[in-house]
Amino acid sequence: MASVGRPPELDSNGDIVVKSLVNVTIPTKLANFLKEKGINRSRLFTDVVSKMFEEELCPKCYSTKIAENILRVHCRECEATIKFKNCENCKSKYQPPFNMFAQPKDKSFEKGCYDCIPDEDRQ
């Protein structure tokens, strides 16, 4: 027998994401607008809440086990990078593999990146 309905959403490990029905009351005009635009309200709600709590909730596995280091904010459960930070020295965004954390050989300052420390001056 063929399966019916949408295929289940899978997390980063390939496991089915268990879902809960949430009843949200919104103005009818807003509901009509979203429908006219073809916007999936469940996906919209999930995306908005994930973005609102981006440093508290993993958008891949929905875990709250969030950690951070000098380079990034990441999920300790699935190891997904939630967001990259900015260099403390020049404020450029870390963008691996193009812009990574680096330290100068001369130790003129403690923390930097590929943008603010030329290749020949890196430790």
C-alpha positions as CSV (number, residue, x, y, z in Angstrom):
1,M,0.0,0.0,0.0
2,A,1.3,3.5,-0.9
3,S,2.0,6.0,1.9
4,V,-0.3,8.9,2.2
5,G,0.5,12.5,3.0
6,R,3.8,14.4,3.1
7,P,7.1,12.6,3.8
8,P,8.2,13.1,7.4
9,E,10.8,15.9,8.2
10,L,14.1,14.4,9.2
11,D,16.7,15.9,11.5
12,S,20.5,16.0,10.8
13,N,20.9,12.4,12.0
14,G,18.1,11.2,9.7
15,D,15.7,10.6,12.5
16,I,12.0,11.7,12.1
17,V,11.3,15.1,13.8
18,V,8.4,14.5,16.2
19,K,5.9,17.3,15.9
20,S,3.1,18.8,18.0
21,L,0.0,20.5,16.9
22,V,-0.1,24.1,18.2
23,N,-3.3,26.2,17.8
24,V,-2.4,29.8,17.1
25,T,-5.2,32.4,16.6
26,I,-4.3,35.1,14.1
27,P,-6.4,37.8,12.4
28,T,-8.4,36.5,9.5
29,K,-6.9,39.1,7.1
30,L,-3.4,37.9,8.1
31,A,-4.4,34.3,7.5
32,N,-5.9,35.2,4.1
33,F,-2.7,37.1,3.2
34,L,-0.5,34.2,4.1
35,K,-2.7,31.8,2.1
36,E,-2.7,34.2,-1.0
37,K,1.1,34.3,-0.8
38,G,1.3,30.5,-0.5
39,I,3.1,30.7,2.8
40,N,3.1,27.5,4.9
41,R,2.1,28.7,8.4
42,S,3.7,25.8,10.2
43,R,7.0,26.5,8.4
44,L,6.7,30.2,9.1
45,F,6.0,29.7,12.8
46,T,9.0,27.3,13.1
47,D,11.3,29.7,11.2
48,V,10.3,32.8,13.1
49,V,10.6,31.1,16.6
50,S,13.9,29.6,15.6
51,K,15.3,33.0,14.5
52,M,13.9,34.7,17.6
53,F,15.8,32.3,19.8
54,E,18.8,31.7,17.5
55,E,21.4,31.6,20.3
56,E,19.2,29.5,22.6
57,L,17.7,26.9,20.2
58,C,19.3,24.8,17.4
59,P,17.4,25.3,14.1
60,K,18.5,21.8,12.9
61,C,17.6,19.6,15.9
62,Y,15.7,22.0,18.2
63,S,18.0,21.2,21.1
64,T,18.7,23.8,23.7
65,K,22.3,22.5,24.3
66,I,24.0,25.6,22.8
67,A,27.6,26.4,23.3
68,E,30.0,29.1,22.0
69,N,33.6,29.6,21.5
70,I,35.7,32.4,20.0
71,L,34.7,31.4,16.4
72,R,31.0,30.4,16.6
73,V,27.8,29.6,18.4
74,H,27.0,25.9,17.9
75,C,24.8,23.0,19.0
76,R,26.4,20.5,21.3
77,E,23.9,17.9,20.3
78,C,24.2,17.8,16.5
79,E,27.3,20.1,16.2
80,A,25.5,22.4,13.7
81,T,26.9,25.9,13.5
82,I,24.2,28.4,14.4
83,K,26.1,31.5,13.7
84,F,29.7,32.6,13.2
85,K,31.0,35.5,15.3
86,N,33.0,38.6,14.4
87,C,36.8,38.9,14.9
88,E,37.4,40.7,18.2
89,N,40.2,42.7,16.6
90,C,38.9,44.0,13.2
91,K,35.2,43.0,13.5
92,S,35.2,41.0,10.2
93,K,32.8,38.0,10.2
94,Y,34.5,34.6,10.5
95,Q,33.7,32.7,7.3
96,P,35.5,29.4,7.2
97,P,37.5,28.5,5.2
98,F,38.0,32.0,3.9
99,N,38.3,33.9,7.2
100,M,39.4,32.0,10.3
101,F,40.7,32.7,13.7
102,A,44.5,33.6,13.7
103,Q,47.1,35.0,16.1
104,P,50.0,37.2,15.0
105,K,53.6,35.8,15.3
106,D,54.8,39.0,17.0
107,K,52.0,38.8,19.6
108,S,51.2,42.5,19.1
109,F,47.6,41.5,20.0
110,E,46.0,38.3,21.2
111,K,43.1,37.6,18.8
112,G,42.6,38.2,15.1
113,C,41.6,36.6,11.8
114,Y,42.8,36.1,8.3
115,D,41.5,39.5,7.3
116,C,43.5,41.5,9.9
117,I,46.6,39.3,10.0
118,P,48.4,38.7,6.7
119,D,49.4,35.0,6.0
120,E,53.1,35.7,6.5
121,D,52.5,37.2,10.0
122,R,50.3,34.4,11.4
123,Q,51.5,32.1,14.1
